[in-house]
Amino acid sequence: MSAISILNPKAEIARAHQALAINVSAAKGLSEMMKSNLGPKGTMKMLVSGAGDIKITKDGNVLLQEMVKLSYIGFNEVEVWNHLDCDLNRGDDEAREPTIVDGCHPRVITDGLAEAKVEALKILDSLKIPVEMERGFLIDVAKSSLRTKVTPALADHLAAICTDAVLAILEKDTKSLDLNMIEILDMQHRNEMGSVLVSGLVLDHGGRHPDMPSKLENCFILTCNVSLEYEKTEVNAGFFYSTSEKREQLLASEREFIDQRVAKIIELKHLVCPPGSDKSFVVINQKGIDPFSLDMLAKEGILGLRRAKRRNMERLSLACGGMAMNSLDGLTPDCLGWAGSVYEHVLGENKFTYVENCKNPKSVTILLKAPTKYGMVQMNDAIRDGLRALSNAILDGAVIPGAGAFELKVYKGLGQMAVNNRSVIGVRLLTKAILCIPKVLVANSGHDAQLIVNRALYSDKKEGAGDLITGLDLENGGLFNPAAAGIYDVYSAKRQLIDASCVVVTNLLLTDEIMRAGLSSLK
C-alpha cells in the first residue's frame, strides 16, 4: 500500500504497470487524433468553440493548444509537443509497452534510447544542405512548410509573399532578422489569392477630419508621440470672468499651448513642402489629436492620423526612415521619413491607410484577404509557420531533405548501428518508432504505406544506387530525390523533434506512480 494512502485515504493512485498504461493511453490518444493531419495530404479538423466560432485547421500546434485537455497526462504532453508532431512519441510508447510488460526494466530502454538519439543526430548533421540566399531556394523552403497547412495553390502564393517579406527585413551582413517587423493585417474581403505584400505599412484606421486629403503622393512622414489635444489639469482651480470678451480670452489662452505645437508642425511642412511643389505631408501620432488641431492640419492639406498603435511606431521608422519624435521642439527635415504614396481605403465601416513605395523598407506588411473568418485564421497560422520556417533556415544556415528522407535514413542508420547487449532494445524500439512518420505520410496520401516504405528502404541496394537520398513522392507513390524537387525540412525543427520525443518518452517510462492528492480530496 502506498504511503500516501495512509496520509490521505481518498487519494487516487496508479502504480507500476497501471501508471505505464495510463501514460501510453494518453500518448496513443494524441497520436490517433493527430496522425490523419500529418503532411501535405493530411485532412482538416473543425474546432468549434463554446460560443460557436469555427476554426478549420490541420496545424498540429493549433490543435494541441485549442483542444480540451481532459487527461492530466495529455496536458503534460501537449505542453511539450505544442510545436512538434506526436508520431515519433506514439511509436515509442506502442513498442515499449509490451516490452516492459515482458519484464524489461524501463532504465534499460531509456539507456538504449539515449545512444540511439546520439546516432540519429549524427545522421541528421550528415544530411545538412547549406542554405542559398536566393529567392527561389527560400521559396522552396517556405512551400514545404505552407503546403502542410493550406492548399497547394494558396501555399505557392503565400510562399512568395513570405519570402519577399523576410528578404526585405533581413540584415544581409549579420544574417539577423526580427519577424516582429512584419505586420500581418487581416481584411475580410474577396478571396485568399488577393493577399499581397505591401512594401511599407498598412494602418487599420484613417483620417478623422472630412476635409483631410485621402490620397497623397511624395509624402514626408512625421511620426510622433506628442499629445495634440486639450487636457484638463489635475489641479482643481477656478477662473472667473465678468464679460464675454474675457471668456473668449480665457478659452484662447487655454488652447494656446496646443496651438503652438500644431503651428510647429505646420511650420515644418512649409519648410519641406514649399508652395507649388508636388510634395505632401503626413502626421502619424501615437497620442490623440483633438478636433481643433485636426481642423488646423486639414486647412494646410496635412493628413493627420491619431492614436496609432505603439508597435507601429518602430515599424514606421524602419519602413519610411526618420525618427519617432517625443517632442516638437527643434524639428528638422532630418526627423522626417519618406513614402511614395499614402492613401486611404474604405471597406464597409472600416478605414485602412496604406503607406507604400518606401525607399528601403525594413518593415513590411502582409495583407491577408479571405471571405470568411475561419479562412483568415487558417491563413494567419500558415503565414506564421512559413515565416518561422524561413527564419530558422536562415539562422541555422542549413536545411535537410524532406519527404520522409531523414526518417528513412535514420531507420537504415540505426539498423546498422553497433550496440552492446544492454542498449539493443532501446535502439531497436526507436528504429521501429521513427518509421511511423513516413508510413503516416504515405497512408494520408491514399497509397499503400507498407509497399512504398519497404521499396524506399531497399532502394539503395540496387546496382549503382550508391548513397542516394530517397524521399517519398506522395503524388504518384514513387520515390525521388526531395532536394532536387525543392522539398526541404527545417534542420532545427527536426533536431528538436528527436530531442523532445526522447525526453517525453523517457519521463513517461520512468514514472512508476501517479498520485492525485491534495486539499480537495480531503473534504
PLY file of the C-alpha trace (Angstrom):
ply
format ascii 1.0
element vertex 523
property float x
property float y
property float z
element edge 522
property int vertex1
property int vertex2
end_header
0.00 0.00 0.00
1.34 3.42 -0.92
2.44 5.73 1.89
0.20 8.48 0.54
-2.83 6.26 1.28
-2.02 6.39 4.98
-1.90 10.19 4.95
-4.90 10.59 2.68
-7.19 7.56 2.20
-9.09 9.35 -0.57
-6.01 9.88 -2.74
-6.11 8.39 -6.25
-3.06 6.25 -7.00
-1.85 4.37 -10.08
1.28 2.26 -9.67
3.75 0.36 -11.86
2.12 -1.14 -14.97
-1.10 0.77 -14.34
0.80 4.08 -14.45
2.52 2.98 -17.65
-0.82 2.05 -19.20
-2.23 5.50 -18.39
0.75 7.25 -19.96
0.70 5.07 -23.06
-3.04 5.52 -23.45
-2.67 9.31 -23.37
0.12 9.19 -25.97
-1.93 6.91 -28.21
-4.95 9.17 -27.94
-2.97 12.21 -29.03
-1.29 10.38 -31.89
-4.53 8.90 -33.21
-6.03 12.36 -33.25
-3.02 13.96 -34.95
-1.78 11.42 -37.48
-4.51 11.98 -40.07
-3.44 15.64 -40.33
0.26 14.98 -40.96
1.82 16.08 -44.25
0.57 17.95 -47.32
-2.11 15.30 -47.99
-3.46 15.31 -44.43
-7.09 16.12 -43.72
-8.52 19.04 -41.76
-10.19 19.20 -38.38
-13.01 21.56 -37.44
-12.81 23.07 -33.97
-16.00 24.61 -32.59
-15.74 26.81 -29.50
-18.36 27.16 -26.80
-19.54 30.37 -28.47
-19.98 28.61 -31.82
-16.87 30.03 -33.51
-15.40 27.73 -36.15
-11.73 27.06 -36.79
-10.72 24.68 -39.59
-7.08 23.64 -39.42
-4.60 20.79 -39.55
-1.83 22.70 -37.82
-0.58 20.44 -35.03
0.35 23.32 -32.77
-3.11 24.88 -33.09
-4.88 21.57 -32.50
-2.90 20.82 -29.36
-3.41 24.27 -27.91
-7.10 24.60 -28.74
-8.39 21.16 -27.85
-9.84 20.36 -24.44
-7.17 18.64 -22.32
-9.19 16.04 -20.45
-6.21 14.00 -19.26
-3.56 15.42 -16.96
-1.03 13.21 -18.76
-2.24 14.58 -22.07
-1.84 18.09 -20.70
1.82 17.37 -19.92
2.45 16.07 -23.42
0.64 18.97 -25.05
2.87 21.45 -23.26
5.99 19.73 -24.63
4.68 18.89 -28.08
2.98 22.16 -28.93
5.40 22.76 -31.81
6.04 19.16 -32.89
4.26 16.08 -34.23
3.31 13.23 -31.94
4.02 10.26 -34.22
7.55 9.52 -33.01
6.36 9.55 -29.41
3.45 7.32 -30.34
5.67 4.72 -31.96
7.99 4.58 -28.97
5.19 4.05 -26.48
3.36 1.45 -28.55
6.53 -0.57 -28.99
7.69 -0.29 -25.38
4.51 -1.23 -23.59
4.70 -4.98 -24.37
8.48 -4.92 -23.81
8.12 -3.60 -20.26
5.23 -5.94 -19.55
7.53 -8.83 -20.53
9.91 -7.83 -17.72
12.40 -5.38 -19.27
13.30 -2.56 -16.89
12.50 0.97 -18.18
16.02 2.18 -17.38
17.48 -0.34 -19.83
15.22 1.02 -22.56
15.99 4.66 -21.82
19.75 3.97 -21.90
19.41 2.46 -25.35
17.22 5.36 -26.39
19.93 7.84 -25.37
22.52 6.04 -27.53
20.12 5.89 -30.46
19.39 9.61 -30.13
23.08 10.47 -30.42
23.39 8.38 -33.58
20.21 9.91 -35.05
21.58 13.42 -34.51
24.82 12.43 -36.27
22.79 11.24 -39.26
20.83 14.49 -39.16
24.07 16.50 -39.35
25.27 14.42 -42.30
22.16 15.38 -44.30
22.56 19.15 -43.90
22.27 21.21 -47.09
23.70 24.76 -46.96
21.07 27.48 -47.35
21.38 29.53 -50.52
20.33 33.12 -50.01
18.44 33.13 -53.29
14.77 33.90 -53.65
13.96 30.66 -55.48
15.61 28.46 -52.86
13.89 30.24 -49.97
10.52 29.98 -51.74
11.00 26.19 -51.85
11.68 26.17 -48.10
8.51 28.18 -47.44
6.44 25.98 -49.77
7.49 22.85 -47.89
6.04 24.33 -44.70
2.96 26.03 -46.12
1.77 23.05 -48.17
1.21 21.13 -44.96
-1.25 23.84 -43.81
-3.19 25.10 -46.85
-3.98 24.09 -50.43
-1.04 23.88 -52.89
-2.15 26.87 -54.99
-2.57 29.10 -51.95
0.67 27.77 -50.44
2.63 28.75 -53.56
1.12 32.23 -53.46
1.82 32.74 -49.76
5.34 31.29 -50.06
6.39 34.08 -52.42
4.88 36.67 -50.06
6.67 35.22 -47.01
9.99 35.04 -48.84
9.83 38.62 -50.09
8.87 39.82 -46.61
11.80 38.03 -44.97
14.28 39.25 -47.59
13.04 42.82 -47.07
13.78 42.85 -43.33
16.89 40.65 -43.44
20.19 42.23 -42.43
22.39 40.66 -45.07
25.66 41.37 -43.24
24.73 39.75 -39.92
22.02 37.37 -41.23
19.77 38.62 -38.42
16.06 39.35 -38.72
13.19 40.33 -36.46
9.88 38.80 -37.52
8.07 41.37 -35.36
8.88 43.90 -38.07
6.46 42.08 -40.38
2.94 43.34 -39.72
0.18 40.82 -40.54
-3.14 42.57 -41.15
-6.48 40.91 -41.88
-9.02 42.24 -44.36
-12.18 40.14 -44.71
-12.68 40.84 -48.37
-12.63 38.99 -51.73
-10.67 35.69 -51.75
-7.42 34.24 -50.42
-5.48 34.75 -53.66
-5.89 38.50 -53.24
-3.42 38.55 -50.33
-0.47 40.84 -51.08
2.79 42.10 -49.63
2.89 45.86 -49.07
6.36 47.44 -49.14
5.51 49.68 -46.24
2.78 49.70 -43.63
-0.99 49.37 -43.65
-2.68 51.05 -40.67
-6.13 49.93 -39.58
-7.52 53.47 -39.25
-7.75 56.64 -41.35
-8.06 60.39 -41.09
-10.61 61.81 -38.65
-11.48 65.02 -40.49
-13.69 65.22 -43.60
-11.53 67.92 -45.23
-8.27 66.00 -44.96
-6.83 64.59 -48.21
-7.41 60.87 -48.75
-4.63 60.33 -51.30
-1.16 61.90 -51.31
2.00 61.44 -53.37
5.65 62.08 -52.47
4.94 62.28 -48.76
7.09 63.40 -45.87
6.14 61.33 -42.81
6.32 62.75 -39.29
5.91 60.07 -36.62
5.48 61.43 -33.11
4.27 60.61 -29.64
3.00 64.03 -28.59
-0.41 64.99 -27.24
-2.20 67.37 -29.63
-5.43 67.60 -27.66
-6.56 69.84 -24.82
-6.42 68.06 -21.48
-7.91 69.24 -18.21
-5.44 69.99 -15.45
-5.11 67.68 -12.47
-5.27 70.68 -10.11
-8.74 71.99 -9.27
-8.68 75.75 -9.91
-11.35 78.37 -10.59
-11.18 81.11 -13.24
-13.78 83.88 -13.14
-14.73 86.35 -15.83
-17.16 89.26 -15.92
-17.55 89.85 -19.67
-17.82 87.71 -22.77
-14.55 89.17 -24.10
-12.66 87.87 -21.06
-14.27 84.47 -21.52
-13.03 84.33 -25.12
-9.55 85.35 -23.99
-9.61 82.61 -21.36
-10.59 79.96 -23.90
-7.92 81.17 -26.33
-5.22 81.04 -23.65
-6.25 77.50 -22.72
-5.71 76.35 -26.30
-2.60 78.42 -26.93
-0.22 75.70 -25.75
-1.70 73.05 -28.07
-1.99 75.50 -30.97
1.72 76.28 -30.66
2.52 72.59 -31.04
0.38 72.33 -34.16
1.97 75.52 -35.51
5.41 73.91 -35.26
4.21 71.01 -37.42
2.72 73.42 -39.97
5.96 75.43 -39.99
7.97 72.28 -40.76
5.51 71.43 -43.52
6.05 74.84 -45.15
9.80 74.29 -44.94
9.89 70.94 -46.77
6.84 71.47 -48.99
7.14 74.96 -50.49
4.13 76.34 -52.40
3.88 74.94 -55.93
5.83 71.74 -55.17
4.45 68.23 -55.62
5.41 67.25 -52.06
2.90 66.48 -49.31
2.93 65.98 -45.55
1.55 63.28 -43.21
1.47 63.23 -39.40
1.11 59.89 -37.60
0.71 60.41 -33.87
0.59 57.76 -31.15
-1.44 60.04 -28.88
-4.64 61.97 -29.56
-5.38 64.90 -31.87
-8.46 66.94 -30.92
-10.93 68.37 -33.50
-9.46 71.89 -33.36
-5.97 70.57 -34.12
-7.35 68.35 -36.88
-9.02 71.39 -38.41
-5.75 73.34 -38.40
-3.93 70.45 -40.10
-6.71 69.96 -42.67
-6.56 73.64 -43.70
-2.87 73.14 -44.55
-3.54 69.96 -46.56
-1.89 67.71 -43.95
-3.19 64.20 -43.35
-3.21 63.52 -39.60
-3.64 60.04 -38.11
-4.13 59.80 -34.37
-3.81 57.02 -31.81
-1.54 54.84 -33.93
-0.61 51.56 -32.27
2.56 51.57 -30.25
4.03 48.63 -32.17
3.71 50.58 -35.43
5.90 53.47 -34.30
9.13 51.49 -34.64
7.88 49.87 -37.82
7.15 53.27 -39.36
10.69 54.44 -38.67
12.13 51.29 -40.24
9.79 51.40 -43.22
9.89 55.11 -44.06
13.03 56.31 -42.29
13.16 59.28 -39.94
12.74 59.19 -36.19
9.79 58.88 -33.82
9.67 62.23 -32.00
8.65 62.63 -28.36
8.86 66.42 -28.53
8.12 69.02 -31.20
10.93 71.34 -30.12
13.71 71.67 -32.67
12.03 69.81 -35.52
14.23 69.48 -38.62
13.77 67.77 -42.01
16.13 65.01 -40.81
13.39 63.83 -38.47
11.07 63.01 -41.36
10.54 59.78 -43.21
9.52 59.35 -46.84
6.85 57.39 -48.70
5.98 57.47 -52.37
2.24 57.32 -51.72
-0.18 57.42 -48.79
-3.87 56.76 -49.37
-6.99 55.61 -47.59
-9.02 52.54 -48.47
-12.56 52.25 -47.11
-14.04 48.79 -46.60
-17.53 48.97 -45.15
-17.26 50.93 -41.92
-13.52 50.35 -41.61
-10.76 52.58 -42.93
-7.25 51.45 -43.84
-4.33 53.75 -44.58
-1.63 52.46 -46.94
1.91 53.83 -46.60
3.60 52.48 -49.73
6.56 52.86 -52.10
9.12 53.45 -49.36
12.74 53.77 -50.49
14.36 50.96 -48.49
11.74 49.48 -46.17
12.99 47.36 -43.28
9.45 46.76 -42.12
6.67 45.46 -44.36
3.03 44.40 -44.13
1.43 41.15 -45.23
-2.18 41.97 -46.07
-4.32 38.84 -45.84
-7.68 38.68 -47.58
-10.31 35.98 -47.19
-14.11 35.82 -47.46
-14.57 34.04 -44.11
-13.25 34.48 -40.60
-12.07 30.88 -40.21
-10.26 31.11 -43.55
-8.46 34.17 -42.26
-7.39 32.36 -39.08
-6.12 29.42 -41.12
-4.04 31.73 -43.32
-2.67 33.51 -40.25
-1.45 30.22 -38.80
0.09 29.21 -42.12
1.86 32.55 -42.57
3.26 32.34 -39.05
4.69 28.87 -39.72
6.09 29.90 -43.10
7.88 32.92 -41.66
9.33 30.87 -38.81
10.50 28.15 -41.20
12.37 30.74 -43.26
13.78 32.39 -40.15
15.03 29.10 -38.72
16.52 28.02 -42.04
18.46 31.28 -42.35
19.65 31.22 -38.73
20.64 27.53 -38.95
22.43 28.10 -42.24
21.23 24.70 -43.42
18.17 22.60 -44.23
17.67 18.88 -44.70
15.81 16.91 -47.41
12.11 16.48 -46.73
9.50 13.97 -47.91
10.46 11.47 -45.18
14.08 11.20 -46.36
15.52 11.90 -42.91
13.36 9.29 -41.18
14.24 6.64 -43.77
17.93 7.45 -43.42
17.75 7.21 -39.62
15.96 3.87 -39.87
18.75 2.47 -42.04
21.50 4.02 -39.91
20.15 2.74 -36.60
19.71 -0.72 -38.11
23.43 -0.85 -38.88
24.46 0.66 -35.53
26.80 -1.46 -33.40
25.49 -1.54 -29.82
26.04 -3.65 -26.73
23.50 -6.14 -25.47
22.13 -3.72 -22.87
21.28 -0.96 -25.35
19.98 -3.04 -28.22
16.34 -2.99 -27.04
16.11 0.81 -26.85
17.83 1.24 -30.22
15.51 -1.23 -31.93
12.44 0.40 -30.45
13.45 3.88 -31.65
14.29 2.40 -35.06
10.77 0.99 -35.30
9.13 4.11 -33.90
10.73 6.62 -36.27
9.32 4.76 -39.27
5.82 5.85 -38.22
6.24 9.27 -39.85
6.92 8.05 -43.44
4.18 5.45 -43.11
1.63 8.03 -41.99
2.68 10.41 -44.79
2.07 7.71 -47.40
-1.15 6.48 -45.81
-2.59 10.01 -45.75
-1.91 10.34 -49.48
-4.02 7.24 -50.24
-1.20 4.85 -51.22
-0.07 1.51 -49.81
2.17 2.59 -46.94
3.84 -0.78 -46.35
4.68 -1.34 -50.01
6.10 2.12 -50.72
8.08 2.42 -47.49
9.66 -1.03 -47.99
10.54 -0.07 -51.55
12.23 3.08 -50.24
14.16 1.18 -47.57
15.67 -1.26 -50.06
16.15 1.14 -52.97
19.82 1.74 -52.10
20.62 -1.95 -52.61
20.08 -1.65 -56.35
23.15 -1.68 -58.51
24.62 1.80 -58.92
22.32 3.35 -56.35
25.21 4.34 -54.08
24.29 6.50 -51.10
21.37 8.32 -52.68
18.90 10.27 -50.56
15.46 8.79 -51.10
12.18 10.53 -50.39
8.54 9.59 -50.85
6.61 11.03 -53.79
3.11 11.41 -52.38
1.60 12.32 -55.76
2.20 9.04 -57.61
3.51 6.77 -54.87
7.05 6.61 -56.25
10.50 7.53 -54.97
12.56 10.60 -55.78
15.28 12.92 -54.53
13.48 15.54 -52.40
16.33 18.06 -52.61
16.19 18.00 -56.41
12.42 18.62 -56.22
12.85 21.54 -53.81
11.30 19.84 -50.75
13.13 20.71 -47.54
12.63 20.39 -43.81
14.00 22.79 -41.21
17.13 21.45 -39.52
16.46 22.86 -36.05
12.86 21.57 -36.08
13.99 18.01 -36.81
16.69 18.23 -34.17
14.15 19.39 -31.62
11.82 16.58 -32.73
14.41 13.96 -31.81
15.38 15.65 -28.54
11.83 16.36 -27.35
10.45 12.93 -28.25
13.20 11.15 -26.35
12.77 13.41 -23.31
8.99 12.93 -23.21
9.14 9.17 -23.59
11.93 8.85 -21.02
9.92 10.83 -18.48
6.80 8.77 -19.07
8.60 5.42 -18.87
10.40 6.31 -15.66
7.12 7.28 -13.98
6.28 4.38 -11.68
3.50 6.01 -9.68
0.80 8.59 -10.41
-0.85 10.23 -7.43
-3.71 12.69 -7.26
-3.95 14.01 -3.73
-4.49 17.43 -2.23
-6.73 19.55 -0.06
-9.73 18.99 -2.34
-9.57 15.21 -1.86
-9.55 15.55 1.94
-13.01 17.14 2.05
0 1
1 2
2 3
3 4
4 5
5 6
6 7
7 8
8 9
9 10
10 11
11 12
12 13
13 14
14 15
15 16
16 17
17 18
18 19
19 20
20 21
21 22
22 23
23 24
24 25
25 26
26 27
27 28
28 29
29 30
30 31
31 32
32 33
33 34
34 35
35 36
36 37
37 38
38 39
39 40
40 41
41 42
42 43
43 44
44 45
45 46
46 47
47 48
48 49
49 50
50 51
51 52
52 53
53 54
54 55
55 56
56 57
57 58
58 59
59 60
60 61
61 62
62 63
63 64
64 65
65 66
66 67
67 68
68 69
69 70
70 71
71 72
72 73
73 74
74 75
75 76
76 77
77 78
78 79
79 80
80 81
81 82
82 83
83 84
84 85
85 86
86 87
87 88
88 89
89 90
90 91
91 92
92 93
93 94
94 95
95 96
96 97
97 98
98 99
99 100
100 101
101 102
102 103
103 104
104 105
105 106
106 107
107 108
108 109
109 110
110 111
111 112
112 113
113 114
114 115
115 116
116 117
117 118
118 119
119 120
120 121
121 122
122 123
123 124
124 125
125 126
126 127
127 128
128 129
129 130
130 131
131 132
132 133
133 134
134 135
135 136
136 137
137 138
138 139
139 140
140 141
141 142
142 143
143 144
144 145
145 146
146 147
147 148
148 149
149 150
150 151
151 152
152 153
153 154
154 155
155 156
156 157
157 158
158 159
159 160
160 161
161 162
162 163
163 164
164 165
165 166
166 167
167 168
168 169
169 170
170 171
171 172
172 173
173 174
174 175
175 176
176 177
177 178
178 179
179 180
180 181
181 182
182 183
183 184
184 185
185 186
186 187
187 188
188 189
189 190
190 191
191 192
192 193
193 194
194 195
195 196
196 197
197 198
198 199
199 200
200 201
201 202
202 203
203 204
204 205
205 206
206 207
207 208
208 209
209 210
210 211
211 212
212 213
213 214
214 215
215 216
216 217
217 218
218 219
219 220
220 221
221 222
222 223
223 224
224 225
225 226
226 227
227 228
228 229
229 230
230 231
231 232
232 233
233 234
234 235
235 236
236 237
237 238
238 239
239 240
240 241
241 242
242 243
243 244
244 245
245 246
246 247
247 248
248 249
249 250
250 251
251 252
252 253
253 254
254 255
255 256
256 257
257 258
258 259
259 260
260 261
261 262
262 263
263 264
264 265
265 266
266 267
267 268
268 269
269 270
270 271
271 272
272 273
273 274
274 275
275 276
276 277
277 278
278 279
279 280
280 281
281 282
282 283
283 284
284 285
285 286
286 287
287 288
288 289
289 290
290 291
291 292
292 293
293 294
294 295
295 296
296 297
297 298
298 299
299 300
300 301
301 302
302 303
303 304
304 305
305 306
306 307
307 308
308 309
309 310
310 311
311 312
312 313
313 314
314 315
315 316
316 317
317 318
318 319
319 320
320 321
321 322
322 323
323 324
324 325
325 326
326 327
327 328
328 329
329 330
330 331
331 332
332 333
333 334
334 335
335 336
336 337
337 338
338 339
339 340
340 341
341 342
342 343
343 344
344 345
345 346
346 347
347 348
348 349
349 350
350 351
351 352
352 353
353 354
354 355
355 356
356 357
357 358
358 359
359 360
360 361
361 362
362 363
363 364
364 365
365 366
366 367
367 368
368 369
369 370
370 371
371 372
372 373
373 374
374 375
375 376
376 377
377 378
378 379
379 380
380 381
381 382
382 383
383 384
384 385
385 386
386 387
387 388
388 389
389 390
390 391
391 392
392 393
393 394
394 395
395 396
396 397
397 398
398 399
399 400
400 401
401 402
402 403
403 404
404 405
405 406
406 407
407 408
408 409
409 410
410 411
411 412
412 413
413 414
414 415
415 416
416 417
417 418
418 419
419 420
420 421
421 422
422 423
423 424
424 425
425 426
426 427
427 428
428 429
429 430
430 431
431 432
432 433
433 434
434 435
435 436
436 437
437 438
438 439
439 440
440 441
441 442
442 443
443 444
444 445
445 446
446 447
447 448
448 449
449 450
450 451
451 452
452 453
453 454
454 455
455 456
456 457
457 458
458 459
459 460
460 461
461 462
462 463
463 464
464 465
465 466
466 467
467 468
468 469
469 470
470 471
471 472
472 473
473 474
474 475
475 476
476 477
477 478
478 479
479 480
480 481
481 482
482 483
483 484
484 485
485 486
486 487
487 488
488 489
489 490
490 491
491 492
492 493
493 494
494 495
495 496
496 497
497 498
498 499
499 500
500 501
501 502
502 503
503 504
504 505
505 506
506 507
507 508
508 509
509 510
510 511
511 512
512 513
513 514
514 515
515 516
516 517
517 518
518 519
519 520
520 521
521 522
